């Protein structure tokens, strides 16, 4: 029995001898390449730079859609069906077809620039879940405040929060179909946002648009806190 086990677990320097796997040698291309792998995943001398970004905003503004559109992994979503219990607290006027809502957070990941990994956290929008924001923003390099021009006042709590805690942020206007399109400076004036805060127009359903928004956030964070 011992000899059988020994033979089954052995390796050989000769190709395909008695079904025993070939012992790989140093320099073997099989050791150096892997289909679909990023460069940094194959280079064991360096680790990817991992950063955290928070996506906030009012109820139904598109935070879950934002994370889902860009994540390279299956996003973690904590959505629950909406019931009549929320009728008095959640305004569905602008989103009548919305059936679910985020009750904890959304989480996704995207790799940018080979070795830059962004972990994207979407916050719950309803006021009754705001107590979670302190935990979600801990360790983040910056935030993206999503805004809907039909109800700009909904993003004021997020703006006030990030202003008070000193976290760099940008404003991303999620342009919904059938709504009037405004210029970034018009939105800036309406929100009374500081001139040094980037304001972008984007579509949370489109991956390229979300990626551009994330890049704007990273660039702004680096400018605001270069260390």
Rosetta blueprint (number, residue, H / E / L):
1 X L
2 X H
3 X H
4 X H
5 X H
6 X H
7 X H
8 X H
9 X L
10 X L
11 X L
12 X E
13 X L
14 X L
15 X L
16 X L
17 X E
18 X L
19 X L
20 X E
21 X L
22 X E
23 X L
24 X L
25 X L
26 X L
27 X L
28 X L
29 X H
30 X H
31 X H
32 X H
33 X L
34 X L
35 X L
36 X L
37 X L
38 X L
39 X H
40 X H
41 X H
42 X H
43 X L
44 X L
45 X L
46 X L
47 X L
48 X L
49 X E
50 X E
51 X E
52 X E
53 X E
54 X E
55 X E
56 X E
57 X E
58 X L
59 X L
60 X L
61 X L
62 X L
63 X H
64 X H
65 X H
66 X H
67 X H
68 X H
69 X H
70 X H
71 X L
72 X L
73 X L
74 X L
75 X L
76 X E
77 X E
78 X E
79 X E
80 X E
81 X E
82 X L
83 X L
84 X H
85 X H
86 X H
87 X L
88 X L
89 X L
90 X L
91 X L
92 X L
93 X L
94 X L
95 X L
96 X L
97 X L
98 X L
99 X L
100 X E
101 X E
102 X E
103 X E
104 X E
105 X E
106 X E
107 X E
108 X E
109 X E
110 X E
111 X E
112 X E
113 X L
114 X L
115 X L
116 X E
117 X E
118 X E
119 X E
120 X E
121 X E
122 X E
123 X E
124 X L
125 X L
126 X L
127 X H
128 X H
129 X H
130 X H
131 X H
132 X H
133 X H
134 X H
135 X H
136 X H
137 X H
138 X L
139 X L
140 X L
141 X L
142 X E
143 X E
144 X E
145 X E
146 X E
147 X E
148 X L
149 X H
150 X H
151 X H
152 X H
153 X H
154 X H
155 X H
156 X H
157 X H
158 X H
159 X H
160 X H
161 X H
162 X H
163 X H
164 X H
165 X H
166 X L
167 X L
168 X L
169 X E
170 X E
171 X E
172 X E
173 X E
174 X E
175 X L
176 X L
177 X L
178 X L
179 X L
180 X L
181 X L
182 X L
183 X L
184 X H
185 X H
186 X H
187 X H
188 X H
189 X H
190 X H
191 X H
192 X L
193 X L
194 X L
195 X L
196 X L
197 X L
198 X L
199 X E
200 X E
201 X E
202 X E
203 X L
204 X L
205 X L
206 X L
207 X H
208 X H
209 X H
210 X H
211 X H
212 X H
213 X H
214 X H
215 X H
216 X H
217 X H
218 X H
219 X H
220 X H
221 X H
222 X H
223 X H
224 X H
225 X L
226 X L
227 X L
